[in-house]
Amino acid sequence: MNTHTIRTIVGIIGNVISFFLFLSPMPTFIKIWKAKTVMQFKPDPYVVTALNCAVWVFYGMPFVHPDSLLVVTINGIGLFIEFLYIIVFYIYSDGPKRKKISIFLGVEIILFAILVFVTLTFLHGTKKRSMLVGILAVIMNVAMYASPLTVMRRVISTKSVKFMPFYLSLANFCNGGIWFAYAFLKFDPYILIPNGLGTLSGAIQLILYAKYYKTTNWDDEEKPNEVELQRNSDTV
């Protein structure tokens, strides 16, 4: 098989893994739906992830970065799923939280519109366009790694991996690794960099899991924090 075919196969596998990562918060929203309230859960991760997906969809457009259809498909699906999460969150939130969600979404739409306008109006050629959109996408992805760093710090301090789910850490490692390979086959630094960091983050989580599994008190009744159960990144 040639490089293009291998890259396509890798991208399809990446789409499948990323799809299940997008579905990982589903238990949270089933809990919200049954309770008819958002309890102490926060909408921030889903609102931010929606913007992240939108930026990656724009990045993968032929007039920005050609030959990136698989980037568009998975992030388009992810954007749809995140909006469903946000809608459920909005329905079962009180007035102040609804206002917060509306403001955040309004700001995101304005920022995204500015990005599209600047890119298509002032930048000519896919090289310049992919550079601007790609750099912004990388910055957003790197910023989203703050949450797992917090979890890893807690694991080290408590010597407990109870609230760092193994399968989620494994999925994040596989997701980062497969998209890293996808970007490497046809060198794309804007996909390569964040997923290289994602692979490293996932690997460190797995190492911590192996190290502190035996010292974990599985009978502890402490409730997990929503952010700790949030997946590292929902994008390529």
KAJOQUI-V343701 format. One line per field, one symbol per residue. psi: psi as a letter, one per 40 degrees, with the letter a starting at -180 (. if undefined). burial: + if it has 16 or more other ideal C-beta (glycine too) atoms within 10 Angstrom, else -. A space follows every 10 residues. Layout:
# KAJOQUI-V343701
psi=???
burial=???
This chain:
# KAJOQUI-V343701
psi=iidddddddd dddddddddd ddededdddd ddddefiebe iieddddddd ddddddddde idedgiffdd dddddddddd dddddddddd deiadddddd dddddddddd dddddddddd dehhiddddd dddddddddd dddeeddddd dddddddefh edfghddddd dddddddddd dddddghgdd dddddddddd dddddddddd deddehgeeh ehhiidddeh idhei.
burial=------++-+ +-+++-++-- ++-++--++- -+-----+-- +-+-++++++ ++++++++++ +--++--+-+ +++++-+++- +++-++-++- -++---+--- +--++--+-- ----++--+- --+-----++ ++++-+++-+ +--++-++-- ++--+--+-+ +++++--++- ++++++++++ +++-+--+-+ +++++++++- ++-+++-++- -+---+---- ----++-+++ ++++++
